[in-house]
Amino acid sequence: MATSCKESSKAAAAAAAAMDNGKYVRYSPEQVDALERLYHDCPKPSSIRRQQLIRECPILSHIEPKQIKVWFQNRRCREKQRKEASRLQGVNRKLTAMNKLLMEENDRLQKQVSHLVYENSYFRQHTPNNPLSTKDTSCESVVTSGGQKHHLTPQHPPRDASPAGLLSIAEETLAEFLSKATGTAVEWVQMPGMKPGPDSIGIVAISHGCPGVAARACGLVGLEPTRVAEILKDRPSWFRDCRAVDVVNVLPTANGGTIELLYMQIYAPTTLAPGRDFWLLRFTSVMDDGSLVVCERSLSNTQNGPSMPPVQNFVRAEMLPSGYLIRPCEGGGSIIHVVDHMNLEAWSVPEVLRPLYESSTVLAQRITTAAVRHLRQIALDISQSSVNNWGRRPAALRALSHRLSRGFNEALNGFGDEGWSLIGNDGVDDITILVNSNPEKLMGLNISFPSGYNSICSSIMCAKASMLLQNVPPAILLRFLREHRSEWADTNMDAYSAAAVKIGPCTRVGNYGGQVMLPLAQTIEHEELLEVIKLEGIAHTTEDAMIPRDALLLQLCCGMDENAVGTCSELIFAPIDASFADDATLLPSGFRIIPLDSGKEAGSPNRTLDLASALETGAAGNKPPNANGLSSNSGATRSVMTIAFQFAFESHMQDNVACMARQYVRSIISSVQRVALALSPSGVGPHASLRSPLGTPEAHTLSRWICQSYRSFMGVELLKSSGGGNDSTLKELWHHSDAIMCCSMKAASDFTFANQAGVDMLETTLVALQDISLEKIFHDHWRKNICSEFPQIINQGFATLPGGICLSSMGRPVSYERAVAWKVLNDDENAHCICFMFVNWSFV
């Protein structure tokens, strides 16, 4: 008996020892259920909370608090592993589907090669004595002159447009579309700058040597096929240049499909050309393998059925067999093939604009990839399902972006059925003035005066113009216009526009001290940015001149990536009030810059950094643009910029407002010409010479201080080659793969400098960098860790920080392997700032 008591006591002691040593302890199912319930309420309880849980839950009373702590740690680890496994499974499904897509594309290319080899052999056998006659002119590009127009489309007898005839046309359209989407009917070449991958938009190709312009995209989206078809058929929701799609008639087919007759109108992108319209047949059908097909083509030269006569202000364009092939993807989602093939009737526009209508690259950017991007964005928003900045959901922010773009297109085109009417110009230049008194456009607009009289606006005026630009990459010019508003904007006009949406009087006084960019949303590939611009210090009244107020603009910015080929760059903004309601009236104004050359634009992505000072001081010496070894565009590039500004006013003030608007647009054109001349790498003109973007003496000095201080404190070189001069040091620091950024030594710790990787990590610009502080990018826990290291950085000169998570200015989590902080000393060995380097960072 004594022996058994000793053995039991030894077992209890051993169990206690095992528990103390943290070894595995078996829990009963009831205990596991209780712990799971507690975990869902509080995944990371403190020691006090764990003791409280033991008291509140008797079933856990026999478990040591330390063991409960270990259980919660293991549970959090399992949850993390489960999420990582789920993520990897999703990536694996994407890679499997992408591999399948690439194998299909490879098979198609092999068939195309075989076909070309056969044709080449055939031509050699049948034309041995006349090699010049082997040239096939049946697949030349679109027309380049009005005289060639009628040779493109052969004249066939009228097609029957009765229900039976429409079904025949629909089946023919389906066959031709599938031969383009998955066959060799069109010779496709990969679009420059578009590389396939699991996180890319997919495979994007443009046509080579076929009538009209054509583009094709294949990709993966996380939506079911029926949902994909529903979104793509609603073209105005994703194609912002689409004015309207009217369904004229719907006919069901025997296999469960539908035939629709559509009339579609497309906005003109500039003031120099009319819009386009299409009379279309759309056929929706389900194939034997479960794939969903939506194909379209123009209905021309038909009889015995409906027709669409020509419409004023539009040129009737032709859509060749195009559409969408949507296949279900194993594991969820869809594999889509998008084909757009059009003849945009380039003969109808001025010769300088014809490249815009003859470029398959432009078609791919404006329509084809826009469809896939929209689908991927919706899938991402559904998966995240979170409230974004300013309490807006992604769908609400997309609606705001759509309203800005559509409002700008409406003002730019000025159609009479929307209430626009043309008023006479002064004959001096090509600025067009339109007036609109449509009540629907005026709801919510007002202008107030110091006397207390509140005026309800009765009309809207639009002043618009287009100009040709030479040797200026659109993305660089757009970034400058966005970041340096004071170089072209009139603060009095900003105050006037702000007063139309504010409750408060307005007079033409005062100035603003600057602008603050507040990000709202960014698309999945960062090709579009929605933000709120706060113009600080605008005076709305004479009394406010001593205490200026702020004005707010909702701004949409697209096409800032100069490496993207054929991208249209847009900067569109509209005044808003502080309430910022989703249904607030918007009067969009802004700029649209469209490249007219299909060649890839070159140039440093940051040539605008020093432009403000260059414009203020004139020519910055006789140094050529490439004196510092930065790349620039050596070829001639052309683009067309279209400007449109809207103003609300009372009808009796029409002449005065028209004069003011005309002068304002003229001043903007003059400012843009001056900026474009300074940005041009050609060096033509006395003010065209610019220093290197990072060529300011301050930037060179700071880069030297950063590298010297790192070498002094860390004992190693920051840069690989440290023997170059200031120019090479700055250039290497700017292109360093790790994110390097400096912050002030003040209490706020605002950022003062960042290299390219740092700007990308924070998802900001060098201009907006100063509005971001060190505290804003870290969570509370990491912020405490960083702050605790500051004394060591000041005393010792450096500190190494463990890896962690921070946030970009857009609120996206960023992980980094480790961080290094060091004190930057100036030439007098005094502390100038603190530099941080985030190693191996990536978005989570």
C-alpha positions in Angstrom: 0.0 0.0 0.0 2.8 2.4 0.9 4.5 1.4 -2.3 1.5 2.2 -4.5 1.1 5.6 -2.8 4.7 6.3 -3.5 4.2 5.3 -7.1 1.1 7.5 -7.5 2.9 10.5 -5.9 5.8 9.9 -8.3 3.4 9.8 -11.3 1.8 13.0 -10.1 5.2 14.6 -9.6 6.3 13.4 -13.0 3.1 14.8 -14.6 3.6 18.1 -12.8 7.2 18.1 -13.9 6.1 17.4 -17.5 3.7 20.2 -17.2 6.3 22.5 -15.9 8.7 21.5 -18.7 6.0 22.4 -21.2 5.5 18.8 -22.5 2.4 17.7 -24.2 -0.7 17.4 -22.0 -3.8 15.6 -23.3 -7.0 17.6 -23.0 -10.5 16.1 -22.8 -13.0 17.0 -25.6 -14.9 19.2 -23.1 -11.8 21.1 -22.3 -10.9 21.6 -26.0 -14.4 22.9 -26.7 -14.2 25.3 -23.9 -10.7 26.5 -25.0 -12.0 26.9 -28.6 -14.9 29.1 -27.5 -12.5 31.2 -25.5 -10.1 31.4 -28.4 -12.8 32.8 -30.7 -13.6 35.5 -28.2 -10.0 36.4 -27.4 -7.2 34.7 -29.5 -4.4 36.3 -27.5 -5.4 36.7 -23.8 -3.1 38.3 -21.3 -1.9 36.5 -18.1 -4.6 38.2 -16.1 -7.3 37.2 -18.6 -6.1 33.6 -18.6 -6.3 33.4 -14.8 -9.8 34.9 -15.1 -10.8 32.3 -17.6 -9.6 29.5 -15.3 -11.8 30.9 -12.5 -14.8 31.4 -14.8 -14.6 27.9 -16.4 -14.4 25.1 -13.8 -13.5 22.5 -16.3 -10.2 24.3 -16.8 -9.4 24.6 -13.2 -7.0 21.6 -13.2 -4.8 23.0 -15.9 -1.9 25.2 -15.1 -2.0 28.8 -16.4 1.3 28.2 -18.1 -0.1 25.3 -20.1 -3.1 27.3 -21.1 -0.7 29.9 -22.4 1.1 27.2 -24.4 -2.3 26.0 -25.8 -3.2 29.5 -27.1 0.2 29.8 -28.6 -0.2 26.5 -30.4 -3.7 27.4 -31.5 -2.6 30.7 -33.0 0.3 28.8 -34.8 -2.2 26.3 -36.2 -4.5 29.1 -37.4 -1.6 30.8 -39.1 -0.5 27.5 -40.7 -4.1 26.9 -41.9 -4.3 30.3 -43.5 -0.9 29.8 -45.2 -2.0 26.4 -46.4 -5.2 27.9 -47.8 -3.2 30.7 -49.5 -0.7 28.2 -51.0 -3.6 26.1 -52.3 -5.1 29.2 -54.0 -1.7 30.0 -55.5 -1.4 26.3 -56.7 -4.8 26.5 -58.3 -3.8 29.7 -60.1 -0.5 28.2 -61.3 -2.3 25.0 -62.5 -4.9 27.1 -64.4 -2.2 29.4 -65.8 -0.1 26.4 -66.8 -3.1 25.0 -68.7 -3.6 28.3 -70.4 0.0 28.5 -71.4 0.0 25.0 -72.8 -3.1 25.9 -74.9 -1.3 29.0 -76.0 1.7 27.0 -76.9 -0.4 24.5 -78.9 -2.0 27.4 -80.8 1.4 28.9 -81.6 2.7 25.6 -82.9 -0.3 25.3 -85.2 0.3 28.9 -86.3 3.9 28.1 -87.0 2.9 25.0 -89.0 0.4 27.0 -90.9 3.0 29.7 -91.8 5.6 27.1 -92.8 3.0 25.5 -95.1 2.0 28.8 -96.7 5.7 29.7 -97.2 6.3 26.4 -98.9 3.2 26.8 -101.0 4.2 30.3 -102.2 7.7 29.2 -103.0 6.5 26.3 -105.1 3.9 28.4 -107.1 5.9 31.6 -107.6 9.5 30.6 -108.3 10.1 33.4 -110.8 8.3 36.4 -109.1 9.0 36.7 -105.4 7.5 40.1 -105.2 4.1 38.7 -106.1 4.0 36.6 -103.0 3.1 39.6 -100.8 -0.4 39.2 -99.5 -2.1 42.5 -99.5 -5.5 41.2 -98.2 -4.4 41.6 -94.6 -3.1 45.1 -94.6 -3.8 47.4 -91.7 -6.7 49.8 -91.6 -7.1 52.6 -94.2 -4.9 55.6 -94.1 -6.9 57.8 -96.5 -10.5 58.3 -97.6 -9.8 57.0 -101.0 -8.9 53.5 -99.7 -11.9 53.1 -97.5 -14.1 51.2 -100.0 -11.4 48.6 -100.8 -11.3 47.2 -97.2 -14.7 45.6 -97.1 -15.8 43.6 -100.1 -19.3 44.2 -101.3 -21.5 41.1 -100.5 -25.2 40.7 -101.2 -27.4 41.9 -98.4 -27.7 39.4 -95.5 -31.1 38.2 -94.4 -31.9 39.8 -91.0 -35.1 37.7 -90.3 -35.0 35.5 -87.2 -33.7 32.5 -89.2 -31.1 34.7 -90.9 -30.0 36.3 -87.6 -29.4 32.8 -86.2 -27.2 31.9 -89.2 -25.2 35.1 -88.7 -24.9 34.3 -85.0 -23.5 30.8 -85.6 -21.1 32.2 -88.2 -20.0 34.8 -85.7 -19.5 32.2 -83.0 -17.3 30.1 -85.3 -15.2 33.1 -86.4 -14.8 34.3 -82.8 -13.6 31.0 -81.5 -11.1 30.8 -84.4 -9.6 34.1 -83.1 -9.8 33.3 -79.4 -8.2 29.8 -79.6 -7.3 29.2 -83.2 -5.0 30.8 -85.8 -7.4 33.0 -87.7 -5.4 36.1 -86.5 -1.7 36.2 -86.2 -1.2 37.3 -82.5 2.0 38.8 -81.2 2.7 39.4 -77.5 1.9 43.0 -76.4 5.1 44.9 -75.3 5.5 45.1 -71.6 2.8 42.4 -70.8 4.3 39.2 -69.3 2.1 36.3 -68.1 2.3 35.1 -64.5 0.1 34.0 -61.6 -0.4 37.6 -60.4 -0.4 39.3 -63.8 -3.4 40.2 -65.8 -2.7 37.3 -68.1 -1.6 36.8 -71.7 -2.2 39.9 -73.8 -1.6 39.9 -77.5 -2.2 42.3 -80.4 -2.9 41.5 -84.1 -0.3 41.6 -86.8 -1.2 42.2 -90.4 -5.0 41.9 -90.3 -7.8 44.3 -91.3 -8.7 46.8 -88.6 -7.3 46.7 -85.1 -7.5 43.7 -82.8 -6.4 42.6 -79.3 -6.7 39.5 -77.3 -6.4 38.7 -73.5 -6.4 35.4 -71.7 -6.5 35.3 -67.9 -7.8 34.0 -64.6 -10.5 35.6 -62.5 -12.0 34.5 -59.2 -15.6 34.8 -60.3 -18.0 32.2 -61.6 -18.7 32.1 -65.4 -22.2 33.4 -65.2 -21.1 36.3 -63.1 -18.3 37.1 -65.5 -20.7 37.1 -68.4 -23.1 39.3 -66.6 -20.4 41.9 -65.8 -18.9 41.8 -69.3 -22.2 42.3 -71.0 -22.8 45.4 -69.0 -20.2 47.3 -71.0 -20.8 50.8 -69.6 -20.0 49.6 -66.1 -16.3 48.8 -67.0 -15.6 50.5 -70.3 -15.7 54.2 -69.4 -15.6 55.4 -72.9 -18.9 53.6 -73.6 -21.7 56.2 -73.5 -24.7 53.8 -73.8 -25.8 50.3 -74.9 -29.4 50.0 -75.9 -30.9 46.5 -76.4 -33.3 46.9 -79.3 -34.5 43.3 -79.5 -34.0 39.9 -77.9 -34.5 36.5 -79.6 -34.2 33.2 -77.8 -32.5 30.3 -79.6 -33.3 26.6 -79.5 -30.2 25.6 -77.5 -31.0 28.0 -74.6 -29.0 30.9 -76.0 -30.1 34.4 -76.8 -29.6 36.7 -79.8 -29.6 40.4 -79.0 -29.6 43.4 -81.3 -27.7 46.3 -79.7 -27.0 49.9 -80.5 -23.8 51.2 -78.8 -22.2 54.6 -78.6 -18.6 55.4 -77.7 -17.4 58.7 -76.5 -14.7 60.5 -78.5 -11.5 60.7 -76.5 -10.6 64.2 -77.8 -12.3 67.3 -79.1 -10.7 66.7 -82.6 -12.8 63.7 -83.6 -16.4 62.6 -83.4 -17.6 59.6 -81.4 -18.2 56.1 -82.7 -21.4 54.0 -82.8 -22.1 50.4 -83.5 -25.1 48.4 -84.7 -24.5 45.0 -83.3 -25.7 41.4 -83.0 -24.7 39.7 -79.7 -25.0 35.9 -79.4 -24.9 34.3 -75.9 -24.6 30.5 -75.8 -23.4 27.6 -73.7 -21.1 25.1 -75.4 -21.0 21.3 -74.9 -18.0 21.5 -72.5 -19.9 23.9 -70.2 -18.0 27.0 -71.5 -20.0 30.2 -71.8 -19.6 32.3 -75.0 -20.7 35.8 -75.6 -19.8 37.0 -79.2 -20.6 40.1 -81.2 -20.3 41.5 -84.6 -21.7 44.5 -86.6 -24.9 44.1 -88.6 -24.3 45.8 -91.9 -25.7 45.4 -95.3 -28.8 43.5 -94.1 -32.4 43.3 -95.2 -35.7 41.9 -94.0 -35.0 43.0 -90.4 -34.3 45.9 -88.1 -31.7 48.4 -89.0 -30.2 51.5 -87.4 -29.9 54.7 -89.5 -26.8 57.0 -89.1 -26.9 59.1 -86.0 -25.7 62.7 -85.9 -22.3 63.4 -84.3 -21.3 59.8 -84.6 -19.3 57.8 -87.2 -20.6 54.3 -87.7 -17.7 51.9 -87.0 -17.5 48.2 -87.6 -17.0 45.4 -85.0 -15.7 42.3 -86.6 -16.4 39.0 -84.7 -15.3 39.6 -81.1 -16.4 38.5 -77.7 -15.7 36.5 -74.6 -15.0 32.8 -74.0 -15.6 31.9 -70.3 -14.6 28.5 -69.0 -15.1 27.2 -65.5 -11.8 26.7 -63.6 -11.1 23.7 -61.4 -11.3 24.8 -57.8 -13.5 27.9 -58.6 -13.2 30.9 -60.7 -13.0 31.2 -64.5 -10.6 31.2 -67.4 -11.5 33.9 -69.9 -10.5 34.7 -73.4 -11.4 38.3 -74.5 -11.1 39.3 -78.2 -11.8 42.8 -79.6 -11.6 43.3 -83.3 -12.8 46.6 -84.8 -12.5 48.9 -87.8 -12.7 52.4 -86.3 -12.9 54.2 -89.6 -9.6 56.1 -89.2 -10.3 58.0 -92.5 -12.9 60.2 -90.6 -10.3 61.8 -88.3 -7.5 64.3 -88.9 -4.4 62.6 -90.2 -2.5 63.5 -87.0 -5.0 61.4 -84.9 -5.1 58.4 -87.2 -2.4 56.4 -85.3 -4.9 56.5 -82.3 -7.5 54.7 -84.4 -5.0 52.4 -86.2 -3.2 51.1 -83.1 -4.1 47.7 -81.7 -2.0 48.5 -78.7 -4.4 51.4 -77.8 -7.4 49.2 -78.3 -5.8 46.6 -76.0 -5.3 49.2 -73.2 -8.6 51.0 -73.6 -10.9 48.0 -73.9 -9.4 44.5 -73.8 -7.3 44.7 -70.7 -9.7 47.1 -69.1 -12.3 44.3 -69.1 -10.0 41.8 -67.4 -8.7 44.4 -64.9 -12.3 45.2 -63.9 -13.1 41.5 -63.3 -10.0 41.0 -61.2 -10.7 44.1 -59.2 -14.3 43.0 -58.4 -13.0 39.5 -57.4 -10.5 41.1 -55.1 -13.1 43.4 -53.5 -15.4 40.5 -52.9 -12.7 38.4 -51.3 -11.6 41.2 -49.0 -15.1 42.7 -48.4 -13.7 45.5 -46.2 -14.5 49.1 -45.7 -11.8 51.3 -47.2 -10.6 54.8 -46.3 -13.2 57.4 -45.4 -15.6 54.6 -44.5 -16.2 53.7 -48.2 -16.6 50.2 -49.6 -14.7 49.3 -52.8 -17.9 49.3 -54.9 -18.7 52.9 -53.7 -15.2 54.1 -54.6 -15.5 52.4 -58.0 -18.8 54.2 -58.6 -17.1 57.6 -57.7 -14.3 56.9 -60.2 -16.8 56.0 -62.9 -18.8 59.2 -62.3 -15.7 61.3 -62.5 -14.6 59.7 -65.8 -18.1 59.7 -67.3 -18.7 63.4 -66.3 -15.5 64.4 -68.0 -16.4 62.5 -71.2 -19.9 64.1 -71.2 -18.4 67.6 -71.0 -15.7 66.8 -73.5 -18.2 65.5 -76.1 -21.0 68.0 -75.4 -23.9 66.2 -77.0 -27.0 68.1 -77.6 -29.3 65.5 -76.2 -27.6 65.9 -72.8 -28.4 69.7 -72.8 -25.1 71.1 -74.2 -25.2 74.0 -76.7 -22.3 75.8 -78.3 -21.8 79.5 -77.9 -19.6 81.6 -80.2 -15.9 82.0 -79.6 -13.8 85.2 -80.0 -12.0 83.8 -83.0 -8.6 84.1 -81.4 -8.0 80.4 -80.8 -9.6 77.0 -80.8 -11.1 77.0 -77.3 -14.7 75.8 -77.4 -17.3 77.1 -74.9 -20.4 75.0 -74.2 -23.3 75.8 -71.9 -25.7 73.3 -70.3 -28.9 74.2 -68.4 -30.1 70.7 -67.8 -31.7 70.6 -64.3 -30.3 67.2 -63.6 -26.8 68.5 -63.8 -27.4 71.4 -61.5 -28.8 69.7 -58.4 -26.9 70.6 -55.3 -24.8 73.4 -56.8 -24.9 76.9 -55.3 -22.7 80.0 -55.0 -23.0 82.2 -52.0 -21.9 85.9 -51.6 -20.7 88.0 -48.6 -24.0 89.8 -48.5 -25.7 86.6 -47.4 -27.5 86.2 -50.8 -27.4 82.6 -51.8 -27.5 82.0 -55.6 -28.7 78.8 -57.1 -26.7 78.0 -60.2 -28.8 77.8 -63.3 -26.2 76.7 -65.9 -22.9 74.9 -66.3 -20.2 76.1 -68.7 -17.4 73.9 -70.2 -14.3 75.3 -71.8 -12.3 72.8 -73.7 -9.4 72.6 -76.1 -6.9 70.1 -77.5 -3.2 70.5 -78.2 -0.4 68.5 -79.8 2.6 67.7 -77.6 6.1 66.7 -78.9 8.7 64.6 -77.1 7.0 64.6 -73.8 6.1 61.2 -72.2 2.4 61.5 -71.1 3.0 59.7 -67.8 5.8 62.2 -66.8 3.7 65.2 -67.7 0.7 63.9 -65.8 2.7 63.2 -62.7 4.0 66.8 -62.8 0.5 68.2 -63.2 -0.6 66.1 -60.3 2.2 66.9 -57.9 2.8 70.6 -58.8 -0.7 72.1 -59.1 0.5 75.6 -58.3 2.5 75.6 -61.6 -0.7 75.7 -63.7 -3.8 76.2 -61.5 -5.3 79.6 -60.6 -6.2 79.6 -56.9 -9.0 82.1 -57.6 -10.6 79.5 -59.9 -10.2 76.8 -57.3 -11.9 79.1 -54.8 -14.7 79.8 -57.2 -15.2 76.1 -58.0 -15.1 75.2 -54.3 -17.8 77.7 -53.5 -20.2 76.0 -55.9 -20.3 73.0 -53.5 -19.7 74.8 -50.2 -22.2 76.7 -48.0 -20.3 79.9 -47.6 -19.6 83.1 -49.5 -16.8 83.4 -52.1 -14.7 86.2 -53.5 -11.6 86.3 -55.6 -9.0 86.8 -52.8 -6.2 84.9 -51.2 -3.9 82.1 -52.1 -3.3 78.6 -51.0 -0.3 77.4 -49.2 -0.1 73.9 -50.8 -1.9 70.7 -51.4 -2.2 67.5 -49.4 -3.0 64.2 -51.1 -5.2 61.9 -49.2 -5.3 58.4 -50.9 -8.7 56.8 -51.2 -8.3 53.7 -53.3 -5.9 52.1 -55.7 -6.6 49.4 -58.3 -5.0 46.0 -58.1 -2.2 46.8 -60.6 -1.8 50.4 -59.4 -2.8 51.8 -62.8 -5.5 54.0 -61.3 -5.5 56.1 -58.1 -8.5 57.8 -56.5 -7.6 60.4 -53.9 -8.9 63.5 -52.1 -6.8 66.7 -52.6 -6.9 69.2 -49.8 -6.0 72.7 -51.0 -4.8 74.5 -47.9 -5.3 78.1 -47.3 -8.0 79.0 -49.9 -9.9 82.1 -48.8 -13.7 82.1 -49.5 -14.5 85.5 -48.1 -12.7 88.8 -47.5 -12.7 88.0 -43.8 -11.2 84.5 -44.5 -8.1 86.1 -46.1 -6.6 86.4 -42.7 -7.6 82.9 -41.7 -7.8 80.9 -44.9 -9.8 77.7 -45.2 -9.3 74.5 -47.1 -10.9 73.3 -50.3 -11.4 69.6 -51.2 -11.1 68.0 -54.6 -12.0 64.4 -55.5 -9.3 63.4 -58.0 -8.8 60.4 -60.4 -5.4 59.7 -61.7 -4.7 57.1 -64.4 -1.7 56.2 -66.6 1.2 57.2 -64.4 3.3 54.2 -65.5 5.5 55.3 -68.4 6.6 51.8 -69.1 3.0 50.8 -70.1 2.6 51.0 -73.9 -0.4 52.8 -75.4 -1.8 53.9 -72.1 -4.0 57.0 -71.9 -3.0 59.3 -69.0 -5.8 61.2 -67.2 -6.0 63.6 -64.3 -9.7 64.3 -63.6 -10.9 66.2 -60.5 -14.1 67.7 -59.1 -14.7 70.0 -56.1 -16.5 68.3 -53.1 -17.6 69.5 -49.7 -16.6 68.2 -46.3 -19.6 65.8 -46.1 -18.4 63.9 -49.2 -21.7 62.1 -49.9 -21.8 59.2 -52.3 -24.4 61.0 -54.4 -22.9 64.4 -54.3 -23.0 66.4 -57.5 -19.7 66.3 -59.4 -18.4 68.8 -62.0 -15.3 67.0 -63.3 -12.5 68.9 -65.0 -9.0 67.9 -66.0 -6.6 66.6 -68.6 -6.4 63.6 -70.9 -3.1 62.8 -72.6 -3.2 60.2 -75.4 0.1 58.9 -77.0 -0.1 58.9 -80.8 3.0 56.7 -81.2 2.9 53.0 -80.5 6.6 52.8 -79.7 7.7 52.4 -76.1 8.4 55.6 -74.3 11.7 55.8 -72.5 12.8 58.1 -69.9 13.6 58.3 -66.2 10.5 57.7 -64.1 11.4 60.6 -61.8 12.5 63.4 -64.1 9.9 65.7 -62.6 11.5 65.7 -59.2 13.6 68.9 -59.8 11.3 70.5 -62.3 9.6 72.9 -60.0 12.9 74.6 -59.1 14.0 74.4 -62.8 10.9 76.3 -63.8 11.4 78.9 -61.1 15.0 79.6 -62.0 14.8 79.1 -65.8 17.5 77.2 -67.4 19.7 75.4 -64.9 22.8 75.8 -66.9 23.9 74.4 -70.2 24.2 70.8 -69.0 22.6 68.4 -71.4 19.7 66.3 -70.1 21.8 63.1 -70.1 24.8 64.6 -68.4 24.2 62.5 -65.3 23.7 59.3 -67.2 19.9 59.1 -66.8 18.0 57.6 -69.7 15.8 59.8 -71.7 13.6 59.4 -74.8 15.8 59.8 -77.8 13.0 59.3 -80.3 10.3 61.7 -81.3 7.1 61.0 -79.4 3.8 62.7 -80.0 0.7 62.9 -77.9 -2.5 64.9 -77.9 -3.7 66.6 -74.7 -7.3 67.5 -74.2 -8.3 70.0 -71.5 -11.9 70.5 -70.3 -13.0 72.6 -67.3 -16.5 73.0 -66.0 -17.9 76.0 -64.1 -21.3 76.5 -62.4 -22.9 80.0 -62.8 -26.0 82.0 -63.0 -27.4 82.5 -66.5 -27.2 86.3 -66.4 -23.4 86.0 -65.8 -22.8 83.9 -68.9 -20.7 86.4 -70.8 -18.5 87.2 -67.8 -18.0 83.6 -66.9 -17.3 82.7 -70.6 -14.6 85.3 -70.7 -13.1 84.1 -67.4 -13.2 80.5 -68.5 -11.6 81.2 -71.9 -8.8 83.2 -70.2 -8.3 80.4 -67.6 -7.9 77.7 -70.2 -5.6 79.8 -72.2 -3.4 80.3 -69.2 -3.4 76.6 -68.5 -2.4 75.9 -72.1 0.4 78.3 -71.7 1.6 76.7 -68.5 1.4 73.2 -70.0 3.4 74.3 -73.0 6.1 75.8 -70.6 6.1 72.6 -68.5 6.2 70.4 -71.6 9.1 72.4 -73.0 11.0 71.9 -69.7 10.2 68.2 -69.6 11.2 67.6 -73.2 14.5 65.7 -73.5 15.3 67.3 -76.8 16.9 70.3 -75.3 15.3 72.7 -77.7 14.8 76.2 -76.5 16.5 78.3 -73.8 14.5 76.8 -70.9 14.5 73.2 -72.0 17.6 72.1 -70.3 17.0 70.4 -67.0 19.2 69.1 -64.4 19.1 65.4 -63.5 15.9 64.8 -61.5 18.0 63.9 -58.5 20.6 66.4 -59.5 20.0 69.0 -56.8 23.0 69.8 -54.6 21.0 69.0 -51.6 20.1 65.5 -52.9 23.7 64.8 -53.8 24.9 65.9 -50.3 22.3 63.9 -48.5 23.2 60.7 -50.4 26.8 61.2 -49.5 26.0 61.7 -45.8 23.8 58.6 -45.8 26.6 56.4 -47.3 29.3 57.9 -45.1 27.3 57.5 -41.9 26.4 53.9 -42.8 30.1 53.0 -43.4 31.1 54.8 -40.2 28.6 53.0 -37.9 28.2 49.6 -39.6 31.8 49.2 -40.8 30.7 48.1 -44.4 29.7 49.9 -47.5 26.0 50.5 -48.2 26.5 50.6 -52.0 28.4 48.0 -54.1 30.6 50.5 -55.9 31.7 53.3 -53.6 34.4 54.8 -55.7 32.2 57.0 -58.0 31.4 60.6 -57.6 28.3 62.2 -56.2 26.2 61.5 -59.3 26.9 57.8 -59.3 26.3 57.6 -55.5 22.9 59.2 -55.7 21.9 57.1 -58.7 22.9 53.8 -57.0 21.2 54.9 -53.8 18.0 55.7 -55.7 18.0 52.3 -57.5 19.0 50.3 -54.4 16.8 47.2 -54.1 16.0 47.7 -50.4 13.7 50.5 -49.2 15.8 53.4 -47.8 14.1 56.4 -46.3 15.0 59.3 -44.0 12.9 60.8 -41.3 13.4 63.9 -39.3 14.6 63.8 -35.7 11.6 65.8 -34.5 8.9 64.4 -32.4 6.6 63.9 -35.5 9.4 62.0 -37.3 8.1 63.0 -40.8 9.8 61.4 -43.8 12.0 63.7 -45.7 13.6 61.4 -48.4 13.1 57.9 -49.9 14.6 56.0 -52.7 12.5 54.4 -55.5 12.0 51.2 -53.5 11.0 53.3 -50.4 8.4 55.3 -52.5 7.0 52.0 -53.9 6.8 50.5 -50.4 4.9 53.4 -49.0 2.8 53.7 -52.2 3.3 57.4 -52.4 5.2 60.0 -54.3 8.2 62.2 -53.3 5.9 65.2 -53.1 3.4 63.4 -50.8 6.2 61.7 -48.8 6.4 64.7 -46.4 2.8 64.1 -45.2 3.7 60.6 -43.9 5.2 60.1 -40.5 7.0 57.1 -39.0 4.3 56.6 -36.5 1.6 56.2 -39.2 3.1 53.2 -40.9 3.5 51.0 -37.8 1.0 49.3 -35.5 1.1 50.1 -31.8 3.3 47.1 -30.9 5.9 47.8 -33.6 5.7 51.5 -33.0 6.7 50.9 -29.3 9.6 48.7 -30.4 10.8 51.3 -32.9 10.5 54.1 -30.3 12.4 52.1 -27.7 15.4 51.8 -30.1 15.6 55.6 -30.7 17.9 56.2 -27.6 20.3 53.5 -28.9 20.3 55.0 -32.4 21.1 58.4 -30.9 23.8 57.2 -28.5 25.3 54.3 -30.4 24.6 55.6 -33.9 22.8 52.5 -35.2 20.4 49.7 -34.4 19.2 46.5 -36.0 15.5 45.8 -35.8 13.8 42.4 -36.3 11.4 41.7 -39.1 7.8 42.7 -38.9 4.8 44.3 -40.5 4.2 48.0 -41.4 1.6 49.8 -43.5 1.8 51.7 -46.8 0.1 55.0 -47.2 -2.8 53.1 -48.8 -3.2 50.9 -45.7 -1.7 47.8 -47.3 0.4 45.6 -45.0 4.1 45.3 -45.9 6.4 42.6 -44.5 10.1 43.0 -44.2 12.9 40.6 -43.2 14.7 43.1 -41.0 15.4 46.8 -40.7 18.5 48.8 -40.1 18.4 52.3 -38.6 21.4 54.6 -38.4 22.1 58.2 -37.6 23.0 60.4 -40.6 25.7 62.9 -39.7 26.5 66.0 -41.7 29.9 67.4 -42.5 30.1 68.9 -39.0 29.5 65.6 -37.4 26.1 66.8 -36.2 23.0 64.6 -36.4 21.0 65.5 -39.5 18.3 62.8 -39.6 17.7 59.1 -39.1 17.8 56.7 -42.0 15.9 53.4 -42.1 16.6 50.5 -44.5 13.9 47.8 -44.8 15.5 44.7 -46.2 13.6 42.2 -48.5 10.2 43.9 -48.2 7.1 42.8 -50.0 3.3 43.4 -49.9 1.4 40.8 -47.8 
